[in-house]
């Protein structure tokens, strides 16, 4: 940051505007409730980084801070500080209505995190979110947000998912644009590139509702394997057609009747298309685990998932099995002929 203060090519050191501009800004700030507005924005967590930085620059300037201290405090170049003061002197609080540029990747990420972290509890009627939107995580901003949500609000804090996978952010609103149509394309090889371009153009719903993660199916599950009826050889050949719902998080500040089962029903329709676009094949069966000391699996039952048994615990050391927490195993067939696909060679 301090390198911004070093003169280049013999140019004079950048200095703050003169006392006349300071007086002009002071008159604007002392008019009406402008000072209260600036102080409120400066301590806000959700006003937007660009608004927060502008208010801190103006308040610091009026407190007599020099260019070096403002650069260190607000973390912007001297040119931006001088431009901010001149624009505020011209426009007043209207200068806070619109940003002058698009936020950087880091700024966009921090703004999303701040909004999520300080959002209040929302009670939403089905009419408020009459349509759900499943956004695949394909860029850095969404990936950072997804990891933050899982690490901070999911009971399994680790957000890493290994192997073949798909991650989603779920938005909702009134008549929001759907995403499944982006992948209904006959040219499989072009779907993945088209999806990355198409997702950026979609206007996202008003409410961030949930985060989902899907990964490769478990290598061996006695109850699941008996339900499918496949042999070890068939399992090794077709296990990739089973996908595990490894993470399912509804935001803790969101409450809406039947939201969880609606999300499970919606993602079951879109996931096969996304998976095919990315890996060139469609899964035929979903599986998941429900930790029984925390949950009852009601939302999975409401979404027509089938409980096929419970885990028996696994460890390289048999003495640890007694400490394993029991989990219910649920599956959801994506095709009626799922057994024929899974038991073929």
N, C-alpha and C positions, 0 to 999 in steps of 0.2 A: 504493500500500500504506500509506504513512504517513498518509494521510487517515483510515484506520481509527482512528488514535490521537488525532485531534482531537475534543474533547468537543463534543457537539451539544445545543442547547436548554438550555444551562446545566447539563447533567448532569456529575457528577464524573468525573474521568479514571479509566479502568479500570486496576486494579492487580492484581498477581498475588496468589494466596491467601497466607494468613499462614504463619508458621514452623511452626505445628502440622501443617498439611497437608504441608509439606515433609518433616518428620520421618516422617510416616506413609508417604509415598511412598518415602522412603529405606529404611524397614524392609522394604517389599515388594520393592524392587530388590535388597536384599542377601540376600534369601531364595533359596536354591537357585541355579539358574543364570539367574535373571531378568535380571541385568545383561548376561550374555553374549548372551542372546536379544535384548535391546534393541539392543545394539551391532551384532549381526549384521543385524538388520532395518534399522537406520539406514544401513548402507552397501550394502544389497542393491539390485539393479537390477530385480528381478522380484517383489518381495514385495507390490507394490501401493502406489500413492501414499498412500492413507489410512493404511496401516500405517507406511510410512516417515516420514510427517509426525508421527504420534503418537509414535513412538520418539524422534524428534529433539526434540520438545517436552519430553518427560519428561527426557531426558538433559541438555538445555540448562537446564531448570529446576533440576535437581540441581547443575549447574555454576555456578549463581548468575546466569544471564543474566536481564536484566530484560525487561519486556513489549515494549519498543521493539526490542530486539535479536532477540527471538524472532519477532516479526512480520516483521522484515526477513529473517531466516534461513529461516524455514519458509514464509513467504508465506501466512499465514492470518489472519483477523481476531482481535482480542483475545478476543472472546467464545468463539471456537472453542478457543483456547489454554486458557482457564479451564475450559471444559467438559471438555476432554480430561484435565486434571489431576484434576478432581473424579471423573470416571468411572473413571480408572485407580486412584485411591485406593479406590474402592468395589469394583471388579471384578478388579483385578490384570491378569494376562496374558489373562484371558478377554475383556477389552476389545478385544483384537486379533483375536478370532474372526470378527466380523461388522462390516461398515460400517454406519453409522447412516443413510446416505442413498445415493441413486444417484450415481455419479460424473458430473461435468459433461462436456460434449463434449470439452473440452481434456484433462481427467484421463483419460477413456477412451482418447483418442488416444495420450497419452503412455504409458499402461500397455500398450497393444497394441504400440507401437514398442519399449518396453523388453523385452517378452517376446520379440519377434522378434529383436531385436539380440543378446540374450544367451542364446538357446536353444542347446542342445548338439546335436551330430549325432545323428540318430535313424535307426536301422535298423529299418524296418517290414516285417513280413511281409504278404502279401496279406490274410491273415485279420485283421490289425489295422486295415486300411482296406478292408473288403470292400464298402464303398459310398462313392461320391464325391458331393460336394455342391457345386454350382456356384451361388455367391451373386452375383447382379448387384450391381455397385457403384451404390448409389442414394442414399446418405446421406454426410454430411461425414466421419464417422469412417472408413467404409470407403474413401472417396476419398483421405483423408490416408494411410491405411495402404497402399493400392495404389501411390500415387505414391512413398512412401518405399521400398517394396520394389523397384520398377523402377529408381529413381534410384540405389539403393545396390548392387543385386545383378545387374541386367541389364547386358549388355555395351554396349547402347545406353542411355546414361545419361538422355537426354531422355525424359520420361514423357508429353509432350503428344501427343494423338491428335486429328486434325482431322476435321471432317465427321461423317457418320453413324457411330455407334460403339456398342459394348457392351464393358464391362470386367467382369471376374469375379475373385473370390477363390475358390479351390478348397479345400474342407475335406474331411477324410476321417475315418472312424471305423467302429465296428461298428454296423451297422444304423441309421445316421443318417437323418434325415428327408430325403426327396428334395425338389427344388424345381421340377422340370418340370411337376408337376401344377397349379401355381398359374396357369398360363397357358392351360390347355385350356378356354377359355371362348368361347362363340359370339359374345358381344357384344364385338367388337374394341375399340371405343372405351373400354370400361370396364376392359380388361385392365391397362393401365399403372398406373392408380390402385390396382387390387386387388393388383397385384404389390408395390407399395411398402408397402402395409399388411401383406400376407402375409409378406414377407421378414422383417419385424421380429419376427414371432411364431415364426419357425423356430429351433429349438435347433441351434446349429452343431456340427459335428463336433469331435472332440478335437484333431485335428492340422490346422494350416494348411499346405497342401501346395504351392500354386502360385498364380500370378497370370497372367491372360490378358487380352489386349486385341485387339479386332477393329475395323477401320475400313473405310472405303470402298475399293473395288478400285482398282488402279493404272489410270491413264488409258490407257496404251498399253504392251503387252508383246508383242513379236513372236511368241515361242514360244507364249504362252498364246492369243493371237488366232488363230494357225494351228491350234491344237488345237481351239478352239471352232468355227472356220470361219465367223465372222461378218464382215460388211462394216463399213466405218467408220460408215455410217449406222445399222446395227443396233447397233454398239457404243455409239454415243452415246445411243441410245434405251434400252438395257437394261443399261448398265454398273452401275446401282444394284443389280442382282441378283447381282453378284459382291462378296464380302466378303473383306477381307484380314486374315489372322491376323498383326497387326502386332507383338504382344508375346507371348512364351511363356516364362515363368520358373518353374522348379521350385526351391523353396527350397534353398540350397546345403547345409543341414544335414539334408536329407531324402534317404534312400536306400530305394528299394523296387523290386523287380524289375518291369519292364514298366509302371511308373507313367506315364511320358510317353505311351505309346500308349493306355493306358486313359483318360487325360484327354482326348486328342484324339478318341477314339471317343465318349466321353460328351458332350463339348461339341457335337459335330456333331449330336446329337439335340436338345439343348435350345436352341441358338442360334437356329434358325429360328423357334421359338415366341416367344422373347424379342424377336427383331427385329420380328416381326409385331406384337407387343403395343406396341412403341414407335413403329414407322414404318408400320404398316398394310400391310406386304407381307413375303413370305418370300424370302430369297435362295435361289439354286439352285446356287451354286458357291462354294467357298472357295479362296483362294490364299494362298501364303506364300513367303518367300524364306529360303534357308538359306545363310549365309555360309560358303563352302567352306574358308577358311583356319582356321575354328574348329570347324566341325561337319561331319558326314557325312550328316545327314538320316535316320539310322537309325530314329528314333522315328516320323517321318512315313511312312517306308516300311512299318514294322510296322503302322501304322494305316491302310494301304491308300491313302495319298495317292499321286498319280501325278506323277513328274518329267517335265516337258514341255520342258525346255531350260534355258538359262542366260542371265543378263542380259548385255547387250552394253555397258552403261555409258551414262550420259547426262549431258550438261552443256551449258550455253549456250555454252561455249567448247570446241570440239572437241579442243583440245590437252590437256584434262584427262581425256579418256576413257581414256587409257593408265594413269592412276593408279586407275581404278575397280576395286574388289575384286569378283571374280566371285562371283555368287550363283546357286544352283540355284533354279529355279522349280517349285514343287509345287502341284498343284490337287487338290481333293476334291469330286466331284459330290455334291450333297445330294439330287438327284432323278435318276432314270434318263433323264427327258426334258429334261435341262438344256439341251441344244442347241436343242430346239424353242422353249423359252422365250427363250433368249438371241438367237436368230436371227429372231425374229418382229418385225413392225413394226405 
